[in-house]
Amino acid sequence: MKIKSVFTIIILMIFSSINGQEKKNKLITPPYLQKGDTIAIVAPAGILKNRQATIKKAKNLIESWGLFVVLGDNLFKNGHHFAGSDMERTSDFQKALDNPHIKAIWAARGGYGSVRILDKLNYEKFKKNPKWIIGYSDITAFHNHINNIGVETIHGMMATSLEENPEEIIETIVSFKKALFGQKIYYNIPSSEFNKKGIVEGQLVGGNLAILSSMLGSESQLNTNGKVLFIEEIGEYKYSIDRMLQSLKRAGYFENVSGLIVGNFSSIKKNSTKWGSSIEQLILDVVPKNIPVLFDFPAGHKADNRALIFGRKVKLSVGSKQASMIFKE
């Protein structure tokens, strides 16, 4: 009897330790939006030249959902490549972070520039009053940094996504709205011939490959241990993609990752010397052989850009004919 009691106590301690670790690793979910809430549209990166009509369209969309919109004071400023100076972009983002009435911060566009203001921001009020940070591409810098703070974010469409063909962004908008309002999100897609089958659960993290690589060695570098990693990219040469993948591999990104989701790798540049390998094979070369890998997920730099909640636990099931991803509550 004594041996059984000791055994039972050990088992309970193990389960208690596992549950405690899961709670410790669980990120904070900002409050989902409700009618009457406010979203701020800011531009932390590229310039919004001649895009006033696009921002108006984005504002109209959000307002049609019963929400209010405020625009950053410096949204249309000209800072050459950037939407205003570093200080102006920081100011807009900081005001949105600190304002308790703003429930989400929506990036107008990506491009480049988020990393330049990342460390200029004070996140203390944000930690006490978390809100959704939304965007993709260059906004990956924020996704990574906020993930390390311990708050979930939304990898999804930006205001300039509304410049795409309306018929091609129907699912993009639907999934974005679902993520904002806390509706159940799950995706079923056909399997690629390059997929690696398997079922796994883990927190979803990641973003744009170039930005992930640029975060290495900083406090914004992700910990991918036991997590499901998402990557996407646009407009790179294959050798550049290989270099970034190899950099992540050397930094241990793929060592203990549970699964991999590969989004759009679009507008790949042609090198004068033939590379001789597919993007899919470059990716398979760096990941462990025993994890599920899902290719061709509709997220990234294409019109069909489904919303993802970074920091949220997902169940990834990759089969021979179909794959699914379900976000867990």
VOKOLLUM-331757 format. One record per residue (C-alpha): residue number from 1; residue in three letters; x, y, z. Coordinates in nm, 4 decimals, m for minus. Example, Ala and Ser with C-alpha at 12.3 -4.5 7.8 and 13.67 -1.06 7.14 Angstrom:
// VOKOLLUM-331757
nr; rest; c1; c2; c3
1; ALA; 1.2300; m0.4500; 0.7800
2; SER; 1.3670; m0.1060; 0.7140
// end
This chain:
// VOKOLLUM-331757
nr; rest; c1; c2; c3
1; MET; 0.0000; 0.0000; 0.0000
2; LYS; 0.2820; 0.2373; 0.0901
3; ILE; 0.4501; 0.1786; m0.2485
4; LYS; 0.1205; 0.2490; m0.4296
5; SER; 0.0731; 0.5699; m0.2300
6; VAL; 0.4251; 0.6896; m0.3096
7; PHE; 0.3725; 0.6042; m0.6777
8; THR; 0.0431; 0.7972; m0.6810
9; ILE; 0.2051; 1.1005; m0.5200
10; ILE; 0.4878; 1.0963; m0.7784
11; ILE; 0.2385; 1.0788; m1.0676
12; LEU; 0.0367; 1.3673; m0.9218
13; MET; 0.3526; 1.5725; m0.8786
14; ILE; 0.4502; 1.5110; m1.2419
15; PHE; 0.1073; 1.6141; m1.3710
16; SER; 0.1070; 1.9164; m1.1417
17; SER; 0.4483; 2.0177; m1.2736
18; ILE; 0.3348; 1.9793; m1.6364
19; ASN; 0.0163; 2.1812; m1.5764
20; GLY; 0.2122; 2.4476; m1.3932
21; GLN; 0.4610; 2.4732; m1.6792
22; GLU; 0.1785; 2.5034; m1.9354
23; LYS; 0.0175; 2.7841; m1.7345
24; LYS; 0.3541; 2.9563; m1.7052
25; ASN; 0.4091; 2.9354; m2.0826
26; LYS; 0.0547; 3.0476; m2.1691
27; LEU; 0.0484; 3.3975; m2.3122
28; ILE; m0.1993; 3.6677; m2.2181
29; THR; m0.4934; 3.7017; m2.4562
30; PRO; m0.5880; 4.0694; m2.4969
31; PRO; m0.9627; 4.1396; m2.4648
32; TYR; m1.1501; 4.0570; m2.7839
33; LEU; m1.3193; 4.3515; m2.9475
34; GLN; m1.6844; 4.4399; m2.8942
35; LYS; m1.9065; 4.6901; m3.0715
36; GLY; m1.8161; 5.0388; m2.9564
37; ASP; m1.4458; 4.9593; m2.9099
38; THR; m1.1716; 5.1597; m3.0815
39; ILE; m0.8890; 5.0562; m3.3147
40; ALA; m0.5889; 5.2777; m3.3897
41; ILE; m0.4371; 5.2700; m3.7381
42; VAL; m0.0687; 5.3619; m3.7271
43; ALA; 0.2261; 5.3318; m3.9647
44; PRO; 0.5358; 5.1976; m3.7866
45; ALA; 0.7259; 5.1262; m4.1088
46; GLY; 0.6879; 5.2244; m4.4755
47; ILE; 0.5531; 5.5505; m4.6136
48; LEU; 0.1853; 5.5797; m4.7121
49; LYS; 0.2319; 5.7936; m5.0218
50; ASN; m0.0979; 5.8789; m5.1971
51; ARG; m0.2850; 5.6195; m4.9931
52; GLN; m0.5416; 5.8375; m4.8184
53; ALA; m0.8230; 5.6632; m5.0096
54; THR; m0.6951; 5.3221; m4.8969
55; ILE; m0.6921; 5.4268; m4.5325
56; LYS; m1.0434; 5.5664; m4.5692
57; LYS; m1.1553; 5.2299; m4.7088
58; ALA; m0.9941; 5.0529; m4.4117
59; LYS; m1.1633; 5.2940; m4.1706
60; ASN; m1.4998; 5.2303; m4.3358
61; LEU; m1.4523; 4.8539; m4.3057
62; ILE; m1.3769; 4.8700; m3.9333
63; GLU; m1.6648; 5.1103; m3.8713
64; SER; m1.9028; 4.8749; m4.0556
65; TRP; m1.8312; 4.6247; m3.7757
66; GLY; m1.9549; 4.8690; m3.5132
67; LEU; m1.6099; 4.9859; m3.4087
68; PHE; m1.4460; 5.3273; m3.3943
69; VAL; m1.1186; 5.4223; m3.5625
70; VAL; m0.8512; 5.6748; m3.4704
71; LEU; m0.5631; 5.7546; m3.7039
72; GLY; m0.2074; 5.8189; m3.5949
73; ASP; m0.1200; 6.1895; m3.5956
74; ASN; 0.1772; 6.1237; m3.8235
75; LEU; 0.0182; 5.8561; m4.0428
76; PHE; 0.0761; 6.0378; m4.3718
77; LYS; 0.4075; 6.2029; m4.2889
78; ASN; 0.6966; 6.1760; m4.5359
79; GLY; 1.0162; 6.0410; m4.3867
80; HIS; 1.1584; 5.9387; m4.7244
81; HIS; 1.1379; 5.5575; m4.7070
82; PHE; 0.9415; 5.5758; m4.3821
83; ALA; 0.6025; 5.7092; m4.2706
84; GLY; 0.7618; 5.9971; m4.0861
85; SER; 1.0737; 6.0082; m3.8726
86; ASP; 1.1563; 5.7396; m3.6174
87; MET; 1.0384; 5.9773; m3.3463
88; GLU; 0.7072; 6.0491; m3.5213
89; ARG; 0.6337; 5.6813; m3.5799
90; THR; 0.7313; 5.6003; m3.2228
91; SER; 0.5031; 5.8751; m3.0940
92; ASP; 0.1988; 5.7376; m3.2769
93; PHE; 0.2636; 5.3834; m3.1620
94; GLN; 0.3331; 5.4896; m2.8029
95; LYS; 0.0103; 5.6879; m2.7813
96; ALA; m0.1835; 5.3851; m2.9062
97; LEU; m0.0045; 5.1556; m2.6600
98; ASP; m0.0766; 5.3852; m2.3643
99; ASN; m0.4367; 5.4809; m2.4422
100; PRO; m0.6643; 5.2469; m2.2403
101; HIS; m0.9579; 5.3193; m2.4725
102; ILE; m0.7744; 5.1750; m2.7742
103; LYS; m0.8271; 4.7982; m2.7874
104; ALA; m0.6186; 4.7153; m3.0963
105; ILE; m0.3320; 4.8652; m3.2964
106; TRP; m0.3566; 4.7939; m3.6681
107; ALA; m0.0529; 4.8518; m3.8885
108; ALA; m0.1396; 5.0470; m4.2033
109; ARG; 0.1332; 4.8680; m4.3983
110; GLY; 0.4671; 4.6927; m4.3625
111; GLY; 0.7705; 4.7535; m4.5796
112; TYR; 1.0593; 4.8242; m4.3453
113; GLY; 1.1096; 5.0308; m4.0331
114; SER; 0.9493; 4.8602; m3.7325
115; VAL; 1.2834; 4.7478; m3.5905
116; ARG; 1.3990; 5.1110; m3.5772
117; ILE; 1.1322; 5.2021; m3.3209
118; LEU; 1.1023; 4.8711; m3.1344
119; ASP; 1.3409; 4.9683; m2.8545
120; LYS; 1.2247; 5.3304; m2.8351
121; LEU; 0.8854; 5.2224; m2.7032
122; ASN; 0.7863; 5.1850; m2.3383
123; TYR; 0.5690; 4.8762; m2.2873
124; GLU; 0.4864; 4.9185; m1.9170
125; LYS; 0.1297; 5.0461; m1.9670
126; PHE; 0.0771; 4.7890; m2.2426
127; LYS; 0.1710; 4.5088; m2.0023
128; LYS; m0.0938; 4.6286; m1.7586
129; ASN; m0.3503; 4.6867; m2.0331
130; PRO; m0.2734; 4.4442; m2.3228
131; LYS; m0.4302; 4.5025; m2.6621
132; TRP; m0.4065; 4.3375; m3.0006
133; ILE; m0.1120; 4.4243; m3.2293
134; ILE; m0.2040; 4.3413; m3.5895
135; GLY; m0.0118; 4.3073; m3.9139
136; TYR; 0.2324; 4.0895; m4.1045
137; SER; 0.5593; 4.1178; m4.2997
138; ASP; 0.7733; 4.3843; m4.1284
139; ILE; 0.5327; 4.3771; m3.8313
140; THR; 0.6955; 4.0420; m3.7490
141; ALA; 0.9393; 4.2508; m3.5434
142; PHE; 0.6509; 4.3448; m3.3135
143; HIS; 0.5090; 3.9916; m3.3109
144; ASN; 0.8411; 3.8547; m3.1877
145; HIS; 0.9006; 4.1288; m2.9310
146; ILE; 0.5453; 4.1210; m2.7914
147; ASN; 0.5554; 3.7407; m2.7793
148; ASN; 0.8581; 3.7638; m2.5506
149; ILE; 0.6696; 4.0126; m2.3329
150; GLY; 0.4037; 3.7421; m2.2978
151; VAL; 0.1071; 3.8680; m2.5016
152; GLU; m0.0669; 3.7171; m2.8041
153; THR; m0.0749; 3.9067; m3.1357
154; ILE; m0.2573; 3.8752; m3.4683
155; HIS; m0.0644; 3.8008; m3.7870
156; GLY; m0.3148; 3.9215; m4.0432
157; MET; m0.4126; 4.1732; m4.3066
158; MET; m0.3144; 4.5390; m4.2909
159; ALA; m0.5002; 4.8439; m4.4136
160; THR; m0.3219; 4.8347; m4.7500
161; SER; m0.4410; 4.4753; m4.8014
162; LEU; m0.7674; 4.6358; m4.9147
163; GLU; m0.5917; 4.7407; m5.2359
164; GLU; m0.6116; 4.3766; m5.3504
165; ASN; m0.8900; 4.2387; m5.5712
166; PRO; m1.1986; 4.2343; m5.3439
167; GLU; m1.2943; 3.8825; m5.4566
168; GLU; m0.9517; 3.7508; m5.3572
169; ILE; m0.9515; 3.8883; m5.0029
170; ILE; m1.2908; 3.7629; m4.8860
171; GLU; m1.1403; 3.4914; m4.6632
172; THR; m0.8668; 3.7311; m4.5534
173; ILE; m1.1223; 3.9768; m4.4155
174; VAL; m1.3467; 3.7051; m4.2683
175; SER; m1.0598; 3.5468; m4.0751
176; PHE; m0.9345; 3.8879; m3.9588
177; LYS; m1.2773; 3.9747; m3.8177
178; LYS; m1.3032; 3.6354; m3.6470
179; ALA; m0.9651; 3.6838; m3.4799
180; LEU; m1.0581; 4.0335; m3.3586
181; PHE; m1.3946; 3.9325; m3.2149
182; GLY; m1.2817; 3.6033; m3.0630
183; GLN; m1.4703; 3.3665; m3.2897
184; LYS; m1.3420; 3.0118; m3.3367
185; ILE; m1.0662; 2.9820; m3.5967
186; TYR; m0.9728; 2.6659; m3.7815
187; TYR; m0.8385; 2.5966; m4.1287
188; ASN; m0.8617; 2.2963; m4.3614
189; ILE; m0.6452; 2.3012; m4.6730
190; PRO; m0.5357; 2.0480; m4.9381
191; SER; m0.2030; 1.8802; m4.8694
192; SER; 0.1070; 1.9569; m5.0730
193; GLU; 0.3202; 1.6780; m5.2137
194; PHE; 0.6080; 1.8173; m5.0052
195; ASN; 0.4213; 1.7913; m4.6740
196; LYS; 0.5452; 1.5703; m4.3934
197; LYS; 0.2624; 1.3935; m4.2133
198; GLY; 0.2011; 1.4116; m3.8420
199; ILE; m0.0094; 1.5566; m3.5611
200; VAL; 0.1275; 1.7988; m3.3042
201; GLU; 0.0173; 2.0697; m3.0608
202; GLY; 0.2111; 2.3776; m2.9584
203; GLN; 0.2151; 2.7561; m2.9415
204; LEU; 0.2209; 2.9194; m3.2835
205; VAL; 0.5051; 3.1676; m3.3402
206; GLY; 0.6971; 3.3107; m3.6347
207; GLY; 0.6381; 3.5480; m3.9246
208; ASN; 0.8428; 3.6825; m4.2118
209; LEU; 1.1650; 3.4875; m4.2647
210; ALA; 1.3900; 3.7919; m4.3213
211; ILE; 1.2622; 3.9625; m4.0066
212; LEU; 1.2949; 3.6439; m3.7997
213; SER; 1.6557; 3.6254; m3.9143
214; SER; 1.7161; 3.9925; m3.8345
215; MET; 1.5935; 3.9401; m3.4756
216; LEU; 1.8693; 3.6865; m3.3994
217; GLY; 2.0930; 3.7849; m3.1099
218; SER; 1.8474; 4.0416; m2.9718
219; GLU; 1.5931; 4.0297; m2.6917
220; SER; 1.3310; 3.9904; m2.9645
221; GLN; 1.4692; 3.6534; m3.0773
222; LEU; 1.2057; 3.3822; m3.0384
223; ASN; 1.2310; 3.0688; m2.8296
224; THR; 1.0881; 2.7984; m3.0574
225; ASN; 1.1305; 2.5010; m2.8247
226; GLY; 0.8161; 2.2866; m2.8354
227; LYS; 0.6398; 2.5389; m3.0592
228; VAL; 0.4877; 2.5383; m3.4069
229; LEU; 0.6801; 2.7772; m3.6296
230; PHE; 0.5258; 2.9700; m3.9197
231; ILE; 0.7380; 3.1276; m4.1957
232; GLU; 0.6674; 3.3232; m4.5158
233; GLU; 0.8675; 3.5403; m4.7550
234; ILE; 0.8518; 3.7590; m5.0667
235; GLY; 1.0880; 3.8964; m5.3305
236; GLU; 1.4073; 3.7141; m5.2328
237; TYR; 1.6625; 3.5094; m5.4232
238; LYS; 1.6799; 3.1415; m5.3339
239; TYR; 2.0324; 3.1845; m5.2027
240; SER; 1.9075; 3.4587; m4.9706
241; ILE; 1.6303; 3.2309; m4.8463
242; ASP; 1.8839; 2.9540; m4.7912
243; ARG; 2.1144; 3.1915; m4.6030
244; MET; 1.8323; 3.2980; m4.3705
245; LEU; 1.7220; 2.9399; m4.3114
246; GLN; 2.0772; 2.8337; m4.2360
247; SER; 2.1157; 3.1273; m3.9960
248; LEU; 1.8036; 3.0215; m3.8071
249; LYS; 1.9261; 2.6622; m3.8022
250; ARG; 2.2634; 2.7629; m3.6562
251; ALA; 2.0795; 2.9665; m3.3916
252; GLY; 1.8846; 2.6543; m3.2892
253; TYR; 1.5445; 2.7635; m3.4243
254; PHE; 1.4657; 2.4208; m3.5687
255; GLU; 1.6348; 2.2004; m3.3090
256; ASN; 1.3364; 2.1462; m3.0795
257; VAL; 1.0537; 2.2880; m3.2872
258; SER; 0.7368; 2.0732; m3.2801
259; GLY; 0.6053; 2.1512; m3.6270
260; LEU; 0.6445; 2.3886; m3.9204
261; ILE; 0.3864; 2.5783; m4.1246
262; VAL; 0.5093; 2.7332; m4.4485
263; GLY; 0.3059; 3.0192; m4.5902
264; ASN; 0.3474; 3.2024; m4.9195
265; PHE; 0.6947; 3.2239; m5.0701
266; SER; 0.6090; 3.4594; m5.3527
267; SER; 0.7797; 3.6692; m5.6225
268; ILE; 1.1044; 3.4721; m5.5899
269; LYS; 1.3819; 3.6417; m5.7879
270; LYS; 1.5752; 3.4537; m6.0542
271; ASN; 1.9487; 3.4348; m6.0086
272; SER; 2.1825; 3.4478; m6.3099
273; THR; 2.3269; 3.1138; m6.1968
274; LYS; 2.0641; 2.8421; m6.1592
275; TRP; 2.0215; 2.7465; m5.7948
276; GLY; 1.9134; 2.3897; m5.8609
277; SER; 1.6803; 2.3290; m5.5671
278; SER; 1.3206; 2.4100; m5.4794
279; ILE; 1.2196; 2.6354; m5.1911
280; GLU; 1.0457; 2.3353; m5.0369
281; GLN; 1.3672; 2.1330; m5.0370
282; LEU; 1.5672; 2.4188; m4.8841
283; ILE; 1.3185; 2.4221; m4.5982
284; LEU; 1.3109; 2.0435; m4.5555
285; ASP; 1.6916; 2.0428; m4.5412
286; VAL; 1.6979; 2.2468; m4.2187
287; VAL; 1.4094; 2.0999; m4.0176
288; PRO; 1.4105; 1.7768; m3.8140
289; LYS; 1.3004; 1.4685; m4.0060
290; ASN; 1.0402; 1.3628; m3.7492
291; ILE; 0.8144; 1.6703; m3.7335
292; PRO; 0.5018; 1.7535; m3.9374
293; VAL; 0.5554; 2.0167; m4.2062
294; LEU; 0.2679; 2.1933; m4.3811
295; PHE; 0.3414; 2.3762; m4.7066
296; ASP; 0.1251; 2.6191; m4.9043
297; PHE; m0.0656; 2.7609; m4.6090
298; PRO; m0.2596; 3.0695; m4.7292
299; ALA; m0.0837; 3.3389; m4.5256
300; GLY; 0.1774; 3.5950; m4.6214
301; HIS; 0.2261; 3.8266; m4.9177
302; LYS; m0.0712; 3.7212; m5.1272
303; ALA; m0.4303; 3.8381; m5.1369
304; ASP; m0.5482; 3.5269; m4.9520
305; ASN; m0.3810; 3.5990; m4.6183
306; ARG; m0.5595; 3.4124; m4.3372
307; ALA; m0.5320; 3.5477; m3.9849
308; LEU; m0.3115; 3.3656; m3.7336
309; ILE; m0.2952; 3.4214; m3.3585
310; PHE; 0.0678; 3.4137; m3.2532
311; GLY; 0.1286; 3.2817; m2.9043
312; ARG; m0.1926; 3.0735; m2.9143
313; LYS; m0.1785; 2.6947; m2.8878
314; VAL; m0.2733; 2.5162; m3.2106
315; LYS; m0.3329; 2.1592; m3.3137
316; LEU; m0.1639; 2.0902; m3.6463
317; SER; m0.2713; 1.7763; m3.8345
318; VAL; m0.0992; 1.7007; m4.1639
319; GLY; m0.2390; 1.4090; m4.3621
320; SER; m0.1759; 1.2712; m4.7086
321; LYS; m0.4724; 1.4507; m4.8693
322; GLN; m0.5706; 1.7226; m4.6251
323; ALA; m0.4210; 1.9275; m4.3450
324; SER; m0.5871; 2.1209; m4.0659
325; MET; m0.4937; 2.3780; m3.8047
326; ILE; m0.7220; 2.4422; m3.5093
327; PHE; m0.6652; 2.7202; m3.2574
328; LYS; m0.7208; 2.5967; m2.9025
329; GLU; m0.8989; 2.8061; m2.6408
// end
